[in-house]
Amino acid sequence: MRRADRLFQIIQYLQGRRLTTARQLADKLEVSERTIYRDIQDLMASGVPIDGEAGVGYVLRGGFHLPPLMFTPEEMQALIVGVRMIDAWGGEKLSAAATEALVKIETVLPPRLKATLRNPRIYAPVFPDSKDLAPRLDVLSAAVNDRRKLRLHYHREDSTPSERVVWPLGLVFWGSVWTLMAWCELRADFRMFRVDRIVECEVLDEEFEETTRISLQQILRQNELAQ
């Protein structure tokens, strides 16, 4: 977590609560108490009205509010639609993170935009097949972020089974189908694997490093997807 995000979350956590200890904040944010003490001191020095002391606890004086986010109704609607699409078609962890982000945004929105958030007019329906893929998307996404090789058991378009060891470089959503963009060790070339045709995927202990020749940008350019 970036320090700026952590400072924001400390203020969020203190708002509307009584005395909160450094240990509670440290457990919530998964950092040390010493880090919390340092962050609190910096927030107080910057003018945030926090009362308290180390070993006792902290409280945010009444009347302090973070400034409202300057979203237009159209921008707010775009965020809502994005979260609903992730909820309908994304992995479980990404969906939960997107929903939590909206909850945080709602706490600092003016009333006019809160109504937009709570009463959206655009929806992204959830289909059973998309939810079946959610756990697999979580595994693939983690492997992409951790740069861990995968062993895939895959069915080609003609249902022929195939086993590959790949370097997972990224995931692309095409509107109804997810594909894993990867470097295939068997073919020594870039390949895209439809997630719904992956029967089983095993995250290997072996890590990989992108190179100038083998990278996400290279496969995006090769498939004319680079921006």
Secondary structure, 3 states (H helix, E strand, C coil): CCHHHHHHHHHHHHCCCCCECHHHHHHHHCCCHHHHHHHHHHHHHCCCCEEEECCCEEEECCCCCCCCCCCCHHHHHHHHHHHHHHHHHCCHHHHHHHHHHHHHHHCCCCHHHHHHHHCCCCCCCCCHHHHHCHHHHHHHHHHHHHCEEEEEEEECCCCCEEEEEEEEEEEEECCCCEEEEEEECCCCEEEEEEHHHEEEEEEEEEECCCCCCCCHHHHHHHCCCCC
